[in-house]
């Protein structure tokens, strides 16, 4: 093939993947077409079975890993999976196969959404339930530590054996006092007593139970 490749003879052709401002000349296009025809390197779409298998693999991998992570880490991992699949798509394109990342992106988005919903209904609600159980029974600043133990799986909700100190406290003569005093007076006395003793328990790392 013989043809000019100077700027004066350059022509404007639309190409699928232009690189920067590189000029394309007529003779270069003809040479590329001949090379494609002789080498048989034609672009073709990915086979449906291969596409289905790749989508299933990505969906299964996301389904096994994303629900185990907090939503922020799960989002980052989903983005990593998508970037890895894009690299796979580029590699397949070098082999003349066009891979569509649409179905994989939909599978990752669906898996991420299901993982967030799963963690909310399974773990977030459990953490809120634990917070309600311990709030008012242990020191407020100790509640986050209990939640952290639950997140690490170190909090046994089925019970266990511990060496503890138990203090049973009551007001002497409270029954007789309640019979001769006004209800407001008894309630005010109990509030003062509860505030003083609960603050003392919390400072010492204790917990409150009632019987």
C-alpha positions as CSV (number, residue, x, y, z in Angstrom):
1,X,0.0,0.0,0.0
2,X,1.3,3.4,-1.0
3,X,-0.2,6.6,0.3
4,X,0.6,10.0,2.0
5,X,0.8,10.2,5.7
6,X,1.5,13.9,6.1
7,X,-0.6,16.4,8.0
8,X,-1.6,18.1,4.8
9,X,-3.2,14.8,3.5
10,X,-4.7,13.6,6.8
11,X,-8.4,12.9,6.8
12,X,-10.9,12.7,9.6
13,X,-12.3,9.2,10.2
14,X,-14.4,8.0,13.1
15,X,-12.8,5.1,14.9
16,X,-14.2,3.1,17.8
17,X,-11.4,3.7,20.3
18,X,-9.4,6.8,19.5
19,X,-6.2,7.4,21.4
20,X,-5.6,11.0,22.3
21,X,-5.4,13.3,19.2
22,X,-3.6,10.8,17.0
23,X,-4.4,11.3,13.3
24,X,-5.6,8.5,11.2
25,X,-4.6,8.3,7.5
26,X,-6.4,6.6,4.7
27,X,-3.6,4.3,4.0
28,X,-3.4,3.2,7.6
29,X,-7.1,2.3,7.7
30,X,-6.6,0.2,4.6
31,X,-3.6,-1.6,6.1
32,X,-5.6,-2.3,9.3
33,X,-8.5,-3.7,7.3
34,X,-6.3,-6.0,5.3
35,X,-4.5,-7.2,8.4
36,X,-7.8,-8.0,10.0
37,X,-9.0,-9.9,7.0
38,X,-5.8,-11.9,6.6
39,X,-5.5,-12.6,10.3
40,X,-9.2,-13.3,10.9
41,X,-9.1,-11.1,14.0
42,X,-12.7,-10.1,14.1
43,X,-14.5,-8.7,17.2
44,X,-17.3,-10.9,18.4
45,X,-19.5,-11.0,21.4
46,X,-18.9,-13.3,24.3
47,X,-20.6,-16.6,24.1
48,X,-23.8,-16.7,26.2
49,X,-22.7,-19.8,28.3
50,X,-19.4,-18.1,29.1
51,X,-21.2,-14.9,30.0
52,X,-23.7,-16.7,32.3
53,X,-20.9,-18.6,34.0
54,X,-18.9,-15.5,34.7
55,X,-21.9,-13.7,36.1
56,X,-22.7,-16.6,38.3
57,X,-19.1,-16.8,39.6
58,X,-19.1,-13.1,40.4
59,X,-22.5,-13.2,42.0
60,X,-21.5,-16.3,44.1
61,X,-18.3,-14.7,45.2
62,X,-20.1,-11.5,46.2
63,X,-22.8,-13.4,48.0
64,X,-20.3,-15.3,50.1
65,X,-18.2,-12.3,51.1
66,X,-20.2,-9.1,51.1
67,X,-22.8,-10.2,53.8
68,X,-19.9,-10.9,56.2
69,X,-18.6,-7.3,56.1
70,X,-19.9,-3.9,57.3
71,X,-21.7,-2.0,54.5
72,X,-18.7,0.4,53.9
73,X,-16.2,-2.4,53.5
74,X,-18.7,-4.4,51.4
75,X,-19.1,-1.4,49.1
76,X,-15.3,-1.1,48.7
77,X,-15.0,-4.9,48.0
78,X,-17.9,-4.7,45.4
79,X,-16.0,-1.9,43.6
80,X,-12.9,-4.0,43.7
81,X,-14.8,-7.0,42.1
82,X,-16.1,-4.7,39.4
83,X,-12.7,-3.3,38.7
84,X,-11.2,-6.8,38.5
85,X,-14.0,-7.8,36.0
86,X,-13.2,-4.7,33.9
87,X,-9.6,-5.9,33.7
88,X,-10.9,-9.3,32.6
89,X,-13.0,-7.6,30.0
90,X,-10.1,-5.6,28.6
91,X,-8.0,-8.8,28.4
92,X,-10.8,-10.5,26.5
93,X,-11.0,-7.6,24.2
94,X,-7.4,-8.0,23.3
95,X,-8.4,-11.5,22.2
96,X,-11.2,-10.1,20.0
97,X,-14.1,-10.8,22.4
98,X,-16.4,-8.1,23.6
99,X,-17.4,-8.6,27.2
100,X,-20.4,-6.7,28.5
101,X,-20.0,-5.7,32.1
102,X,-23.7,-4.7,32.5
103,X,-24.9,-8.0,33.9
104,X,-22.0,-8.3,36.3
105,X,-22.6,-4.8,37.6
106,X,-26.3,-5.6,38.1
107,X,-25.3,-8.8,40.0
108,X,-22.9,-6.9,42.2
109,X,-25.4,-4.1,43.0
110,X,-28.0,-6.7,43.8
111,X,-25.7,-8.7,46.1
112,X,-24.5,-5.5,47.8
113,X,-28.1,-4.3,48.4
114,X,-29.1,-7.7,49.8
115,X,-26.0,-7.8,52.0
116,X,-26.9,-4.4,53.5
117,X,-30.5,-5.4,54.1
118,X,-29.3,-8.7,55.6
119,X,-26.9,-7.0,58.0
120,X,-29.5,-4.5,59.0
121,X,-32.2,-7.0,59.9
122,X,-29.8,-9.6,61.4
123,X,-27.1,-7.6,63.2
124,X,-28.2,-4.0,63.4
125,X,-31.4,-5.0,65.0
126,X,-29.6,-7.4,67.3
127,X,-27.2,-4.6,68.4
128,X,-30.1,-2.3,69.1
129,X,-31.8,-5.0,71.1
130,X,-28.6,-5.5,73.1
131,X,-28.3,-1.8,73.7
132,X,-31.9,-1.7,75.0
133,X,-31.1,-4.6,77.3
134,X,-28.0,-3.1,78.9
135,X,-29.0,0.6,78.8
136,X,-29.8,1.6,82.4
137,X,-28.3,-1.6,83.8
138,X,-24.6,-0.9,83.2
139,X,-22.7,2.3,82.9
140,X,-23.7,4.2,79.7
141,X,-20.0,4.4,78.6
142,X,-19.7,0.6,78.9
143,X,-22.5,0.0,76.4
144,X,-20.2,0.6,73.3
145,X,-17.8,-2.0,74.7
146,X,-20.6,-4.5,75.0
147,X,-21.6,-3.8,71.4
148,X,-18.0,-4.3,70.3
149,X,-17.8,-7.6,72.1
150,X,-21.0,-8.6,70.2
151,X,-19.5,-7.5,66.8
152,X,-16.4,-9.7,67.5
153,X,-18.6,-12.7,68.5
154,X,-17.2,-12.6,72.0
155,X,-20.5,-11.9,73.7
156,X,-22.3,-15.1,74.6
157,X,-26.0,-14.4,74.7
158,X,-26.7,-18.0,75.9
159,X,-25.1,-17.3,79.3
160,X,-21.9,-18.5,80.9
161,X,-20.0,-18.9,84.2
162,X,-18.2,-16.0,85.8
163,X,-16.9,-15.1,89.3
164,X,-18.8,-12.0,90.3
165,X,-19.6,-10.1,93.4
166,X,-23.4,-9.7,94.1
167,X,-24.7,-6.9,96.4
168,X,-28.3,-7.0,97.4
169,X,-29.4,-3.5,98.6
170,X,-32.6,-2.2,100.0
171,X,-33.8,0.6,102.3
172,X,-34.4,-0.4,105.9
173,X,-38.0,0.2,107.0
174,X,-39.1,1.3,103.5
175,X,-42.4,-0.7,104.0
176,X,-43.3,0.9,107.3
177,X,-42.3,4.3,105.9
178,X,-44.5,3.9,102.9
179,X,-47.5,3.3,105.2
180,X,-47.1,6.5,107.2
181,X,-45.7,8.8,104.5
182,X,-47.3,10.4,101.5
183,X,-46.6,8.7,98.2
184,X,-44.7,11.7,96.8
185,X,-42.4,11.6,99.8
186,X,-41.7,7.8,99.3
187,X,-41.1,8.2,95.5
188,X,-38.7,11.2,96.1
189,X,-36.8,9.2,98.7
190,X,-36.5,6.2,96.4
191,X,-35.3,8.4,93.5
192,X,-32.6,9.9,95.6
193,X,-31.5,6.5,96.9
194,X,-31.6,4.9,93.4
195,X,-29.5,7.8,91.9
196,X,-26.9,7.6,94.6
197,X,-26.5,3.8,94.5
198,X,-26.7,3.4,90.7
199,X,-24.0,6.1,90.2
200,X,-21.8,4.2,92.7
201,X,-22.3,0.9,91.0
202,X,-21.5,2.4,87.6
203,X,-18.3,4.0,88.8
204,X,-17.1,0.6,90.0
205,X,-18.1,-1.1,86.7
206,X,-21.1,-2.9,88.2
207,X,-24.5,-3.7,86.7
208,X,-28.0,-3.2,87.9
209,X,-30.6,-5.9,88.2
210,X,-34.0,-5.8,89.8
211,X,-36.1,-8.5,91.4
